[in-house]
Amino acid sequence: MNGRGYMITLPTYAQAPVVLPHNNKSNQAGLILHGKQRDFSRSETSSYKVLLVDDNLDLLDLAAVLFRQWGFEVHTATSGDEALETLRDTPDFDLLFTDVVMPGMNGIQLGHETRKLYPSMKIILVSGYPQEAISAGHGSIYDFAFLSKPYRLEDIVKLLKAGS
């Protein structure tokens, strides 16, 4: 994991906040789900079928747990190629949620390929450091909805509500 570490604090009761701390390094990816009052309900997310894509298995598994906790139907892939295969085999996804920086096909390329196949699918790119993919000439992160890591699940739901 290149010296990165993760600490996970899980509550023992239903309404406790789940916080996944991160350090101050710019390349440290973390997921933060704050325990404050939300302006949406889990029922609003239950109709969304999501494909999560990340080459970091720890983050992918953790994101899947959190998305499921909020009622999303979640499928996962660990690469752009695997994601495209999943999308072709199961074409009824509502959302592609993908990391930008991955070996092989990056998230920007995956987003463009997905848009060709399913023009109306919502696509959200996430990254703590997208410059590598941008400077490789694969397009702009701003061709899609984009969230910087660390991100909050609330931000994702707001993008979905806004029709991004």
VENVENMO-V254346 format. One record per backbone hydrogen bond with DSSP energy under -1.0 kcal/mol. CO is the residue of the C=O (numbers start at 1). NH is the residue of the N-H. If there is no record, write none. Layout:
# VENVENMO-V254346
co | nh
CO | NH
CO | NH
This chain:
# VENVENMO-V254346
co | nh
1 | 4
13 | 16
19 | 9
25 | 28
41 | 44
42 | 45
45 | 48
48 | 73
49 | 94
49 | 95
50 | 75
51 | 97
52 | 77
53 | 99
56 | 60
57 | 61
58 | 62
59 | 63
60 | 64
61 | 65
62 | 66
63 | 67
64 | 68
65 | 69
66 | 70
67 | 72
68 | 71
73 | 50
75 | 52
77 | 54
79 | 83
80 | 84
81 | 85
82 | 86
83 | 87
84 | 88
85 | 89
86 | 90
94 | 122
95 | 51
96 | 124
97 | 53
98 | 126
100 | 107
106 | 110
107 | 111
108 | 112
109 | 113
110 | 114
111 | 115
112 | 116
113 | 117
114 | 118
118 | 121
122 | 96
123 | 145
124 | 98
125 | 147
126 | 100
127 | 149
130 | 134
131 | 135
133 | 138
134 | 137
140 | 143
141 | 144
145 | 125
147 | 127
151 | 32
152 | 156
153 | 157
154 | 158
155 | 159
156 | 160
157 | 161
158 | 162
159 | 164
